[in-house]
């Protein structure tokens, strides 16, 4: 596939292809239900390449809940104009560069010689690079649910070329969201060492554990030696629930609890939870009754962090937990975090809030 070719061979093979003038894409002319608003455009015009442009062939793009919210018009990010192309993240390969695009320095996460680097760092973009959006959102690369796109080279990031496309396509949103939530609200221990002191070790609880954010969080917790408790909603068939629970355990979940509003209160589960360090952080991607069950697991002065609302119901926090145990509720949005980080970087460089 494109992602396994070397940069030099990719460059020669891509250079031989004619430049496309149109692309297939999933577009929408107005906000509404995705099943009605989205249509397949077979000949959406592509703009000229331009001096700083990069022609990207998108290879894979996920469908995140936020992507559907953007189409519905209920998300804070909106497309600049219609028709708009759906999708906020994905993975592609650079097929052609404008006259000046090869001089644009971009962030590089590739640690392999395929991507032309000795490790992580910044370097010039090259034809044949496997790329992801440098930042998610409609204002980044202009929608990823398409076959071809002309993108400003500075809005791309070089990705490892030896990862499965499905994982690489989600690098821009889900793993960073999980990582930041695990680090920004409750102090995370260092990567585990045999000599580490467990005095400050805590556990993490989460709902929506089979989501991309949930899977990433569970694996990161396992990497840091932090126990994780996964609240898994009941399935239509018990065999399906058992299969998902086994997969979560394989990823590193310490305990899997049925997210039915009652299982976390039975004697066996309470004893199991009592054997873990105190649960100081809870990651909520659902809301409603699920968030109430999640918050009830927290130790005093623990923190619930909401990053999604897949249940489409308000977040619920037990009154007793709020009053008598002083648990805290916070929210996390990666786009806001990226904006704040960029503003802080500009201030550190002496450039003020705006560049």
N, C-alpha and C positions, 0 to 999 in steps of 0.2 A: 504494500500500500504506500501512499504518499508519505505517511509518517515514518516509514522505516528506510527510506532512501537517504543517501548521503546528500549534503548540500550541493556538491559539485555535480553529481549525476542528475539531481533534481533540477538544477538550474538549466542544464543543457536540454533536458526533456521538456521542461515547461516553456523554454524560449522558442521551441519549435511549434508551439500551439498558437493558432490565431487568437487575437483578443476577442472575447465575447462582447456583444453589444447589448444583450438583454440577459435576464436571468429568471429562473423560476423562483417564486417566493410566496410565503403565506402572508397576505396583506389584509388590512381592514381600512375601510373608508370612514368609519365612525365608531365610537365606543358602543359596546353592547355585549350580549352573551357570546363567548368565543365560538360556540357551535353555529351561531348565525352570522356573526360579524366577519369571521375569517373566511377568506376565499383563496384559492390557488391561482396566482397570476403566473402565466406561462411565459410572458414576454415583457417583464418589467424592465424599462430602459436603465442601462448603467451609465453613469456620468463619465466624462473623459478621465483618463488616469491622472493627469496633473503632475506637476513637478515633485510634490511630496506625497503622492498617492501610492498605495500598495494595492494591487489586485489580489484578492484573497478568494480561494475556493474553500467554502465552509464544508467541513467533512461530517460534523455531528453537532447537534445543539439540543440541550435538554428542554423540557417543559416544566418550569417551576411554577408553584402557585402564584408567585409575584408576577410572572409573565402573563398569566390569565387575568390577574387583577388590573394590569396595565391595559389590556384589551377592553376590559369592562369599564375602565375609566374611574376606578375606585382606588387607584394607587397614586401616591404623591408625584411620581414621575409620569410625564405625558410626552407623547411624540411631538416634535416641532411642527409637523404638518401631516396631512393625509394625501394620498394613501400612505399608511405606515406599515412597516414590516415588523412582525412580532419577534420575540426572543431577545434576551438580554445577555446571554453568554453562549459560548460554543468554542469549537476548535477548528482551525483551518490551516491551510498551507499557502505561503506567499508564492504567487505564480509570476508576477511581474512587478517591477518597481519603477516609479517615475524618475526623472533625471536627477533629482536631488534627494530622493528617498533613501538611497544607499548611504547618505551621510547622516541620517537621523539616528541618534543613539537611543536605544530602547532598553528596558529592563530585560534581563535574561535569567530564566530559572533553569536552563538546561545545563546539566553537568556532564554531558557526553560530547564526544568529538563529532558526532553526527550534526549537532547544532553549531559546531564551530567554536566552542569555548572550552576553557580549561576548568570551568566551574561557574557558580552563580556570579552575576555582576551585570554591568552595562556594556553593550557593544552595538555596532551598526547592524541594521536589519539586512537580511540576505534573502535572495530568491531560494526557495526550498525550505525556509524556516517553518517549523510548526508553531503556530501562534494562537493566542487567546486574547480577548479584550483586556487592555490595561486596567480598565475599570468597567463595572457593569452599568447597564442603564441605556435607555434609548438615545441619550446624548453621546454615547461612546462610539460604537461602530455602526449605529443606524439599523439595528435589528439583525439577528443571526439566523432566522428561519428562512434562509435563502441559499441558493447554490453558489452564487458569485456576489462579490461586493467590492467596491472601490472605497478604501478606508485611508484616512490620514495615517501615515506610518507611525506617528508619535502616539497613536491610540492603541497600539498593539504591544504585546509582550511575548517574548520567545519562550516557548514551553518545551519540556523534555519530549524528545521524539520517540522514546521507547516505552511510553505508557499506553494502556488501552485508551481508545478514543473516548469511550464513555466516561472514564475518570478525568481525562484531560479537559473534556468539554465542560466540566463542572468546577474547574479550578478557580474561577473568578468570583464565585459567590458562596458556595456552601462550605467548603473547608475553611476559608477565612472567617466566615460567620461563626463556625464552631470554635475555632481557635481563639478569636477575640472574646467571645462570651466566657470561655474557660479561664481567660487570663485577666479580664478587665474588672471583674466584680468581686472575686474572692481570690486571695493570693494562691497561685498554683505552685506546687513544689517543683524543685528542679527535676530534670530527668533522673529517674531512680538510680541509685547507686547502692551497693551492698552496705555501705557505711552510713547511709542516710538515717537521720533521726525521724521517727514517725510521729513525733509530738504534734506537728502542725498538719498532719495528713487529714484530709477530709474526703467525703464521698460526694458524688454528683448524681442527681436524679433527673430524668428527662422523660417527656412523653414524645409521641411521634418518632419512636426510635428507629423505624425502618426508613424514614425519610433520609435524604442525602445529608442534611445537617446532623440528624441523629446518628447515622452511621459514622460520620466523621468524628463526632464528639466522643462516641464510645471508643473508637480506635485511639484517639488522642489521649483519653483517660487511661487506657491500658498502657500506652507508651510512657506516660508519666507515673504509672503505678498508683493511680487514683481509682478506687472502686466506683463503679457506675451501676445505678439502679434504673432499669428500663420499664416504663409503664406501657404495656402493649395492649391495644384494644382487642376485644374479642373478634374472632373471624367467623365467617358463615359456617365453616367446617372446623372441627377440633384438630384435624390433621394439618390444616393450613396454619392454625395458631402454633401448633407444636413445631412445625417446620420453621416458622419465623423466629420462634423463641430459640431454637437450636442455632440458627444463623446469627442471632444477636450474641449468644454465648460464644460462638466461634470468633466473632469480631472482638470480644473482650468484655462483654457485659458481665458484671458480677452476679446480679440478680435480675430476673425478669418477672414482673408482676402483671397480672391481668388488670387492665385499666377499665374496671367495671364499677368503680365507686365503692367497692366493699372489700375486695381481695386484700388490700393493704392493711385492713384492720383485723384479719383473722390471726389466731394465736401463732400458727406456724410462720407466717410472714413476719409478724412482729419480732419473733425470736431470731429470725434470719437477719432482719435489719439491725437488731441490737448487736449483732456480731460485727457490724461494719463500723468504721469511724463515723462521726456525726455528719449528716448530710447538710452541707452549708450552702450548696448551690443547686438550683432547680431550673432547667431549661424548658420553657413552655412554648410550643409551636401550635397549640390547639385551642386553648381557652375553654370556657364552659366548665362542666363538671370535672373534666380531666385536669384542668388547672387547679381546681379545689383539692383533688386527691393529691396532686403533685405538691402543692404548698403544705399540705398536712404532714408530709414526710420531713419537712425541714427542721433542723435544730434551731434553738433560740438564736435570734439575730441572723438567721439565714437569709438568702436572697433568691427571689424568683425573678428570672429574666425572660421576658416575652419577646420573641422574635418573629412570631407568626400567629395567624388566627384561622387555621384550617377548619376548625369547628364552626366558624362564623358566629360565635357567641362571645359575650364579654368575659374577661378574665374574672375568676372568682377566687377570693382569698378568705379562708375561715376567719371570722371575727376574733375568736379567741387567740388564734395565732398572731394576729396583728396587735391586739391589745396586750396580751400577757407575755408574748415571746418576742415581740418587736421585730417580726420578720419584715423584710423590705421587698417592694416590687419595683423593678426597673424595666426599661425597654431597650432593645438594641436593633439598630438599622445600619447595615454595612455602608450604605451610601452616605449616611450622615457621618459615620466614623471616618470614611475616606475624605470627606470634605473638611472635617475638623483637623484631620492629620495634615492635609495639604495647607490649611490656614496656619497651623503651628509651624510647618516647615518654612513657609514664607516669612513668618515673623522672625524665625531663627536666622534667616538669611538677610533680615533687615528690609524685606520688601513690603511689609504691611499685610493687610488682609487680602488685597487684590493685587494680581500681577499686572 
